């Protein structure tokens, strides 16, 4: 049952999204821990093909396709979390995830099974890819500007096309999304305004902007029919940067998330205000650990992504 009670451990578990994938991820964990292997097996069966093999072996070009990337990252994150659960090391007070990572967070607190979530995010990735013809949309990273400055750059460069802030990742680290032509203009405008760096990102679609509206509409009935349950611990959602926990609120947030910006800075700040002093990133890579460090250098950061880091985390819990 959804619980938003007082904090006991001052700890948040956070889960990464796209951009964290790499061939070989999760392989050592699956070989070392039966709990992880079971998660991969369940997801392989649910998807009807071995996503685990793609995680462990690649090839990279297949792993980078968003309909594969999304269930692959979810599988690794959920497998690692299952190991921590099996070892009795899941004491925390709140969870969150960056974009796709929100699904892994929901799995971790009972909202969906890993297999159910993997089926949804595979379709989510497919819907996102099909929402915009390849080559007509894009994303760019702006290093240096405030959110307000990034929005002003988008407004100036849009020229009637779709262009907006997509990810507010850290202070001075903003990602924008929109049509390819508008992205190209924004890079020029940003440099003219003295933005330290403005560079296109190698993504397959313009995520978290209005161009994703068709994907949102296709995902909505899928989520409405999914067996989402009330969470037994609060999730700080991307779209509102506030805690939610009922099945209805979770469905609503996941639908709106598709074309809404990822408010990661505000989400982390909200968790700190709630009393979080330790952030544990669970899943491949360490992208969120780096972002949280820039948002609040005072908090404790732990990354759990492979067998050595699981063992290190277990030592810290004793």
VOGU-3710 file (C-alpha; in Angstrom, 3 decimals, decimal comma):
1> xxxxxxxxxx> 0,000/0,000/0,000  1,206/3,501/-0,828  3,113/4,965/2,116  4,207/8,597/2,328  5,110/8,463/6,005  8,185/9,890/7,751  11,667/8,980/6,593  13,645/6,397/8,509  16,830/6,052/6,472  17,194/9,362/4,554
11> xxxxxxxxxx> 17,872/7,323/1,413  16,554/7,519/-2,158  16,979/4,810/-4,794  17,275/6,344/-8,255  17,216/4,585/-11,621  18,878/5,671/-14,899  17,271/6,120/-18,312  18,559/6,108/-21,873  22,180/7,052/-22,333  23,323/4,497/-19,750
21> xxxxxxxxxx> 23,382/1,475/-22,058  26,475/-0,472/-23,068  27,173/-3,980/-24,312  28,061/-6,268/-21,430  25,815/-4,556/-18,889  24,336/-6,877/-16,290  26,254/-9,949/-17,437  28,408/-10,340/-14,323  25,392/-9,757/-12,056  23,306/-12,405/-13,860
31> xxxxxxxxxx> 26,168/-14,917/-13,629  26,787/-14,244/-9,935  23,240/-13,957/-8,555  20,271/-16,260/-9,284  17,854/-13,425/-8,350  19,193/-11,361/-11,255  19,076/-14,282/-13,660  15,419/-14,852/-12,795  14,550/-11,255/-13,711  16,306/-11,562/-17,075
41> xxxxxxxxxx> 14,567/-14,888/-17,740  11,148/-13,435/-16,897  11,703/-10,453/-19,187  13,063/-12,623/-22,013  9,932/-14,749/-21,795  7,598/-11,739/-21,650  9,205/-10,110/-24,698  9,482/-13,326/-26,691  13,169/-12,839/-27,452  16,398/-12,804/-25,407
51> xxxxxxxxxx> 16,895/-9,134/-24,477  19,402/-10,500/-21,941  21,706/-11,575/-24,774  21,523/-8,065/-26,228  22,453/-6,637/-22,817  25,347/-9,046/-22,339  26,753/-9,231/-25,879  25,303/-6,432/-28,021  25,749/-5,652/-30,861  25,840/-1,949/-30,035
61> xxxxxxxxxx> 23,828/-0,890/-33,094  20,909/-3,086/-32,011  21,231/-2,039/-28,387  20,977/1,639/-29,410  17,576/1,167/-31,078  15,226/2,760/-28,574  12,699/-0,105/-28,596  15,590/-2,343/-27,471  17,402/0,197/-25,291  14,402/0,823/-23,078
71> xxxxxxxxxx> 13,647/-2,781/-22,008  17,381/-3,532/-21,829  18,104/-0,786/-19,300  14,983/-1,657/-17,338  16,050/-5,324/-17,251  19,500/-4,521/-15,873  18,200/-2,043/-13,286  15,440/-4,406/-12,147  17,849/-7,350/-11,964  20,290/-5,422/-9,775
81> xxxxxxxxxx> 17,461/-4,235/-7,545  16,217/-7,828/-7,233  19,680/-8,819/-6,005  19,639/-6,084/-3,361  16,163/-7,208/-2,334  17,344/-10,816/-2,098  20,272/-9,704/0,069  18,027/-7,605/2,314  19,581/-4,288/1,297  16,630/-2,189/0,135
91> xxxxxxxxxx> 16,183/0,193/3,067  15,141/3,481/1,546  12,448/6,129/1,855  11,640/7,272/-1,671  12,415/6,327/-5,281  12,790/8,180/-8,578  13,968/7,524/-12,117  15,164/9,642/-15,008  12,653/9,326/-17,879  12,663/5,605/-18,734
101> xxxxxxxxxx> 14,193/4,990/-15,302  10,854/5,897/-13,752  9,553/2,479/-14,861  12,421/0,715/-13,064  11,640/2,789/-9,975  7,969/1,765/-10,176  8,954/-1,909/-10,464  11,144/-1,529/-7,369  8,172/-0,451/-5,223  5,570/-2,894/-6,480
111> xxxxxxxxxx> 3,711/-0,880/-9,122  4,474/-3,332/-11,941  6,420/-6,551/-12,327  9,666/-6,282/-14,264  8,149/-8,393/-17,067  5,044/-6,167/-17,304  7,149/-3,014/-17,351  9,487/-4,427/-20,004  6,564/-5,111/-22,345  5,281/-1,554/-21,875
121> xxxxxxxxxx> 8,639/0,169/-22,370  9,420/-1,861/-25,483  6,211/-0,508/-27,014  6,959/2,930/-25,566  10,278/2,910/-27,406  8,627/1,755/-30,626  5,910/4,424/-30,377  8,516/7,126/-29,749  10,602/6,031/-32,716  7,587/5,904/-35,014
131> xxxxxxxxxx> 6,225/9,283/-33,853  8,770/11,212/-35,927  10,337/10,148/-39,250  14,036/9,370/-38,852  16,195/12,430/-39,473  13,430/15,022/-39,033  13,810/15,512/-35,272  16,716/15,912/-32,913  18,061/16,870/-29,512  20,960/19,024/-28,373
141> xxxxxxxxxx> 22,798/19,576/-25,106  23,341/23,134/-23,900  26,130/23,459/-21,339  26,129/26,650/-19,306  22,746/28,361/-19,592  19,991/28,573/-16,991  16,610/27,022/-17,748  15,222/30,482/-18,535  18,083/31,202/-20,942  17,593/27,820/-22,631
151> xxxxxxxxxx> 13,887/28,548/-23,081  14,715/31,940/-24,595  17,114/30,260/-27,043  14,350/27,816/-28,036  11,877/30,654/-28,537  14,302/32,569/-30,745  15,345/29,550/-32,811  11,954/27,874/-33,249  10,677/30,091/-36,090  7,278/28,424/-35,916
161> xxxxxxxxxx> 8,642/24,882/-35,523  8,567/22,726/-32,386  11,531/23,329/-30,100  11,571/23,203/-26,295  13,485/22,261/-23,174  13,374/18,464/-22,796  15,660/17,548/-19,882  16,685/19,759/-16,971  19,497/17,487/-15,880  21,718/19,630/-13,668
171> xxxxxxxxxx> 22,553/23,298/-13,149  23,883/24,496/-16,492  23,103/21,210/-18,243  19,948/21,443/-20,332  18,799/19,244/-23,212  16,462/20,657/-25,862  14,357/18,774/-28,422  12,448/19,553/-31,570  12,637/19,474/-35,339  16,067/18,980/-36,899
181> xxxxxxxxxx> 16,094/22,423/-38,515  15,107/24,130/-35,267  17,817/22,233/-33,366  20,429/23,364/-35,909  19,286/26,980/-35,527  19,298/26,682/-31,732  22,927/25,560/-31,717  23,866/28,650/-33,726  21,737/30,938/-31,533  23,157/29,426/-28,350
191> xxxxxxxxxx> 26,724/30,042/-29,458  25,829/33,616/-30,423  24,484/34,100/-26,888  27,760/32,887/-25,379  26,625/29,435/-24,296  29,741/27,499/-23,385  28,880/24,399/-25,424  25,979/23,513/-27,694  26,132/20,177/-29,444  23,694/17,803/-31,165
201> xxxxxxxxxx> 23,076/14,487/-29,415  23,229/11,084/-31,166  19,636/10,099/-30,390  17,107/8,238/-32,498  14,168/10,564/-31,768  13,347/13,983/-30,204  12,191/12,797/-26,780  10,169/14,839/-24,279  8,725/17,450/-26,621  5,449/18,001/-28,490
211> xxxxxxxxxx> 6,666/15,860/-31,404  6,087/12,903/-29,074  2,330/13,554/-28,853  1,485/10,627/-31,206  3,544/8,315/-28,984  1,733/9,588/-25,899  -1,657/8,885/-27,486  -0,628/5,335/-28,424  0,847/4,646/-24,991  -2,186/5,915/-23,074
221> xxxxxxxxxx> -4,476/2,871/-23,678  -1,570/0,515/-22,992  -1,057/2,076/-19,568  -4,793/2,265/-18,882  -5,019/-1,499/-19,391  -1,814/-2,325/-17,523  -2,028/-3,941/-14,091  -0,521/-0,953/-12,274  -0,794/-1,226/-8,484  -0,516/1,380/-5,749
231> xxxxxxxxxx> 3,134/1,840/-4,789  4,239/0,900/-1,316  6,635/3,862/-1,220  6,569/7,341/-2,768  7,884/7,974/-6,279  9,000/11,519/-7,084  7,737/11,909/-10,642  9,559/13,557/-13,541  6,605/15,588/-14,741  5,696/17,356/-11,499
241> xxxxxxxxxx> 8,795/16,838/-9,340  6,498/15,756/-6,514  5,767/12,454/-4,721  3,002/10,179/-5,972  1,933/6,670/-5,078  -1,542/5,667/-6,242  -1,987/3,576/-9,380  -4,065/6,362/-10,960  -1,383/8,985/-10,315  1,339/6,670/-11,639
251> xxxxxxxxxx> -0,540/5,990/-14,892  -1,196/9,701/-15,348  2,443/10,631/-14,760  3,750/7,988/-17,161  1,428/9,165/-19,931  2,302/12,849/-19,500  5,997/12,027/-19,166  6,298/11,157/-22,871  6,098/14,729/-24,172  6,835/16,629/-20,940
261> xxxxxxxxxx> 10,309/17,789/-19,872  12,244/15,703/-17,356  12,506/17,956/-14,296  15,425/16,126/-12,758  16,956/19,082/-10,906  13,659/19,873/-9,188  13,056/16,190/-8,461  16,395/15,845/-6,679  15,850/19,115/-4,819  12,418/17,877/-3,734
271> xxxxxxxxxx> 13,896/14,661/-2,365  16,512/16,642/-0,434  13,720/18,795/1,024  11,949/15,566/2,003  15,025/14,615/4,022  17,088/12,519/1,607  20,814/12,646/2,352  21,952/9,582/0,415  21,217/8,753/-3,236  21,796/5,204/-4,494
281> xxxxxxxxxx> 21,848/4,872/-8,294  20,785/1,355/-9,341  21,394/0,293/-12,944  23,951/0,479/-15,729  26,441/3,344/-15,714  26,725/6,264/-13,306  25,102/9,171/-15,187  22,665/10,091/-12,409  25,384/9,974/-9,760  27,237/12,684/-11,671
291> xxxxxxxxxx> 24,098/14,783/-12,139  23,066/14,594/-8,468  26,585/15,597/-7,414  26,213/18,783/-9,462  22,733/19,462/-8,089  23,703/19,028/-4,425  27,382/18,347/-3,608  26,527/17,811/0,075  24,646/14,507/-0,335  26,177/11,038/-0,169
301> xxxxxxxxxx> 26,277/9,198/-3,497  26,470/5,462/-4,145  26,446/3,728/-7,535  25,358/0,090/-7,828  25,912/-1,208/-11,353  27,899/-4,462/-11,196  29,103/-7,199/-8,859  31,941/-5,187/-7,198  29,635/-2,228/-6,508  26,934/-4,554/-5,122
311> xxxxxxxx> 29,506/-6,027/-2,744  30,716/-2,545/-1,763  27,130/-1,422/-1,121  26,461/-4,473/1,025  29,521/-3,636/3,117  28,223/-0,083/3,624  24,895/-1,437/4,899  26,503/-3,428/7,734
//
